Amino acid sequence: MSKIDVVAHIHAKAGSEAALREILEGFVAPTRTEEGCLRYDLFVDLSDGGKFTFIEEWTSEAALEAHGKSAHITSGRARMGELLREPGWVQVLTRIV
């Protein structure tokens, strides 16, 4: 089975940038130790400090699914609701070439 790549965009409400960033940064270290995680990097848009993007690479869909159910992700998501400008946008991909 092919590796799975993910691009996830999360946008903070005005005034919530720092609080959202803190939650998102908290995902990085524990996720990088998860089985099947090959890459998990957080970026911020240089022109808009409220736009965050994760670039991820996973060994399988099962590993990605387990990540979504992990304690740090579920508890973080529960705290993010009021901080978001809009629902996050996630694209799950597999490399062709």
Backbone as CSV, one residue per row, in Angstrom:
resi,resn,N_x,N_y,N_z,CA_x,CA_y,CA_z,C_x,C_y,C_z
1,MET,0.831,-1.186,0.000,0.000,0.000,0.000,0.876,1.249,0.000
2,SER,0.424,2.270,-0.680,1.168,3.521,-0.791,1.109,4.324,0.496
3,LYS,2.130,5.130,0.685,2.138,6.062,1.804,1.000,7.060,1.602
4,ILE,0.576,7.656,2.706,-0.505,8.631,2.701,0.080,9.993,3.065
5,ASP,-0.241,10.996,2.273,0.164,12.371,2.559,-1.071,13.177,2.910
6,VAL,-0.907,14.121,3.823,-2.012,14.959,4.265,-1.570,16.404,4.258
7,VAL,-2.468,17.268,3.785,-2.303,18.709,3.898,-3.548,19.192,4.640
8,ALA,-3.349,19.772,5.807,-4.466,20.231,6.629,-4.330,21.722,6.898
9,HIS,-5.380,22.465,6.592,-5.391,23.916,6.784,-6.333,24.266,7.928
10,ILE,-5.847,25.066,8.864,-6.633,25.494,10.011,-6.486,27.008,10.126
11,HIS,-7.627,27.710,10.211,-7.602,29.171,10.250,-8.197,29.676,11.552
12,ALA,-7.455,30.534,12.245,-7.882,31.102,13.524,-8.792,32.314,13.310
13,LYS,-9.727,32.480,14.242,-10.505,33.710,14.289,-9.557,34.841,14.665
14,ALA,-9.879,36.036,14.239,-9.077,37.199,14.621,-9.020,37.282,16.144
15,GLY,-7.830,37.456,16.661,-7.620,37.544,18.094,-7.374,36.202,18.767
16,SER,-7.537,35.108,18.033,-7.350,33.764,18.598,-6.102,33.075,18.074
17,GLU,-5.285,33.799,17.331,-4.126,33.201,16.680,-3.173,32.523,17.668
18,ALA,-2.823,33.206,18.734,-1.852,32.658,19.695,-2.408,31.429,20.408
19,ALA,-3.671,31.470,20.797,-4.279,30.335,21.496,-4.363,29.113,20.584
20,LEU,-4.752,29.319,19.335,-4.828,28.204,18.405,-3.436,27.658,18.107
21,ARG,-2.492,28.547,17.914,-1.121,28.107,17.637,-0.584,27.229,18.774
22,GLU,-0.873,27.601,20.005,-0.410,26.820,21.146,-0.978,25.396,21.113
23,ILE,-2.261,25.265,20.798,-2.874,23.940,20.695,-2.225,23.140,19.576
24,LEU,-2.076,23.770,18.403,-1.507,23.071,17.248,-0.066,22.655,17.496
25,GLU,0.720,23.533,18.109,2.104,23.178,18.430,2.153,21.987,19.387
26,GLY,1.142,21.879,20.248,1.077,20.774,21.188,0.834,19.419,20.529
27,PHE,0.347,19.433,19.294,0.135,18.182,18.560,1.442,17.586,18.043
28,VAL,2.435,18.414,17.798,3.602,17.999,17.019,4.438,16.914,17.705
29,ALA,4.938,17.164,18.888,5.836,16.192,19.533,5.184,14.825,19.742
30,PRO,3.972,14.752,20.314,3.390,13.416,20.494,3.054,12.715,19.175
31,THR,2.659,13.485,18.171,2.331,12.867,16.884,3.559,12.275,16.236
32,ARG,4.689,12.952,16.338,5.907,12.446,15.709,6.366,11.120,16.299
33,THR,5.873,10.764,17.481,6.238,9.481,18.082,5.209,8.383,17.772
34,GLU,4.114,8.729,17.101,3.086,7.739,16.784,3.597,6.744,15.747
35,GLU,3.137,5.505,15.903,3.480,4.478,14.923,2.909,4.877,13.560
36,GLY,3.749,4.825,12.544,3.317,5.131,11.192,3.512,6.569,10.767
37,CYS,3.920,7.436,11.679,4.154,8.842,11.322,5.549,8.992,10.721
38,LEU,5.599,9.456,9.485,6.872,9.693,8.810,7.228,11.174,8.786
39,ARG,6.211,12.030,8.790,6.430,13.476,8.774,5.207,14.140,9.377
40,TYR,5.453,15.166,10.209,4.357,15.927,10.797,4.901,17.308,11.108
41,ASP,4.704,18.223,10.188,5.273,19.565,10.300,4.169,20.610,10.282
42,LEU,4.304,21.615,11.136,3.351,22.709,11.241,3.961,23.975,10.654
43,PHE,3.179,24.660,9.816,3.604,25.901,9.174,2.609,27.009,9.481
44,VAL,3.083,28.250,9.415,2.204,29.410,9.512,2.424,30.256,8.264
45,ASP,1.348,30.807,7.748,1.401,31.650,6.544,2.126,32.953,6.870
46,LEU,3.110,33.303,6.079,3.880,34.526,6.322,3.045,35.800,6.184
47,SER,1.991,35.749,5.387,1.171,36.944,5.190,-0.060,36.980,6.100
48,ASP,-0.325,35.890,6.830,-1.494,35.832,7.715,-1.174,34.874,8.856
49,GLY,-0.820,35.416,10.006,-0.425,34.619,11.164,-1.525,33.767,11.760
50,GLY,-2.719,33.847,11.195,-3.825,33.021,11.667,-4.093,31.818,10.787
51,LYS,-3.295,31.644,9.745,-3.460,30.507,8.835,-2.336,29.509,9.083
52,PHE,-2.739,28.313,9.530,-1.790,27.258,9.850,-1.991,26.084,8.901
53,THR,-0.901,25.415,8.585,-0.963,24.250,7.701,-0.077,23.146,8.255
54,PHE,-0.642,21.944,8.317,0.140,20.756,8.626,0.448,20.042,7.322
55,ILE,1.687,19.602,7.174,2.103,18.715,6.091,2.496,17.413,6.779
56,GLU,1.825,16.330,6.391,2.002,15.060,7.080,2.288,13.940,6.083
57,GLU,2.982,12.924,6.562,3.178,11.716,5.779,3.041,10.527,6.721
58,TRP,2.242,9.552,6.292,1.921,8.381,7.094,2.202,7.117,6.300
59,THR,2.511,6.044,7.017,2.804,4.776,6.344,1.555,4.122,5.775
60,SER,0.379,4.447,6.334,-0.857,3.805,5.894,-2.077,4.606,6.321
61,GLU,-3.213,4.262,5.724,-4.475,4.872,6.130,-4.804,4.499,7.570
62,ALA,-4.462,3.284,7.980,-4.719,2.846,9.354,-3.949,3.701,10.354
63,ALA,-2.702,4.039,10.035,-1.902,4.890,10.924,-2.515,6.284,11.018
64,LEU,-2.978,6.816,9.902,-3.620,8.132,9.902,-4.910,8.089,10.717
65,GLU,-5.686,7.028,10.553,-6.936,6.886,11.306,-6.661,6.818,12.811
66,ALA,-5.651,6.073,13.202,-5.282,5.980,14.617,-4.857,7.343,15.156
67,HIS,-4.144,8.105,14.346,-3.731,9.457,14.737,-4.949,10.319,15.048
68,GLY,-5.950,10.256,14.203,-7.150,11.056,14.409,-7.900,10.716,15.677
69,LYS,-7.687,9.503,16.191,-8.357,9.054,17.415,-7.468,9.172,18.650
70,SER,-6.236,9.647,18.476,-5.304,9.731,19.601,-5.791,10.740,20.632
71,ALA,-5.366,10.538,21.868,-5.815,11.390,22.973,-5.443,12.853,22.766
72,HIS,-4.221,13.119,22.311,-3.808,14.519,22.167,-4.568,15.230,21.048
73,ILE,-4.924,14.510,19.997,-5.686,15.125,18.908,-7.137,15.348,19.329
74,THR,-7.769,14.351,19.927,-9.177,14.511,20.308,-9.352,15.591,21.370
75,SER,-8.455,15.658,22.344,-8.594,16.703,23.367,-8.280,18.083,22.788
76,GLY,-7.314,18.157,21.888,-6.994,19.437,21.257,-8.122,19.938,20.382
77,ARG,-8.716,19.049,19.609,-9.845,19.437,18.758,-11.005,19.969,19.588
78,ALA,-11.230,19.364,20.733,-12.321,19.801,21.605,-12.108,21.229,22.099
79,ARG,-10.868,21.657,22.200,-10.554,23.011,22.676,-10.488,24.037,21.546
80,MET,-10.476,23.581,20.300,-10.271,24.489,19.166,-11.534,25.173,18.653
81,GLY,-12.702,24.605,18.896,-13.939,25.052,18.274,-14.148,26.551,18.193
82,GLU,-14.096,27.229,19.319,-14.359,28.672,19.359,-13.208,29.514,18.810
83,LEU,-12.076,28.873,18.557,-10.908,29.607,18.067,-10.836,29.643,16.544
84,LEU,-11.680,28.849,15.883,-11.595,28.696,14.432,-12.436,29.717,13.684
85,ARG,-11.875,30.244,12.614,-12.586,31.148,11.719,-13.616,30.384,10.898
86,GLU,-13.257,29.139,10.556,-14.087,28.270,9.722,-13.632,26.839,9.972
87,PRO,-14.414,25.851,9.560,-13.944,24.467,9.735,-12.623,24.242,8.986
88,GLY,-11.788,23.388,9.548,-10.522,23.057,8.890,-10.756,22.358,7.567
89,TRP,-9.767,22.431,6.712,-9.827,21.820,5.386,-8.680,20.837,5.281
90,VAL,-9.013,19.559,5.075,-8.004,18.505,5.045,-8.048,17.791,3.710
91,GLN,-6.869,17.612,3.141,-6.739,16.888,1.887,-5.852,15.679,2.137
92,VAL,-6.387,14.479,1.839,-5.639,13.230,2.001,-5.248,12.745,0.610
93,LEU,-3.948,12.526,0.423,-3.407,12.243,-0.892,-2.516,11.004,-0.876
94,THR,-2.297,10.464,-2.040,-1.258,9.468,-2.216,-0.461,9.849,-3.457
95,ARG,0.838,9.758,-3.364,1.722,10.167,-4.449,1.584,9.210,-5.627
96,ILE,1.517,9.769,-6.820,1.430,8.968,-8.038,2.828,8.674,-8.562
97,VAL,3.647,9.700,-8.697,5.024,9.528,-9.185,5.985,10.277,-8.307
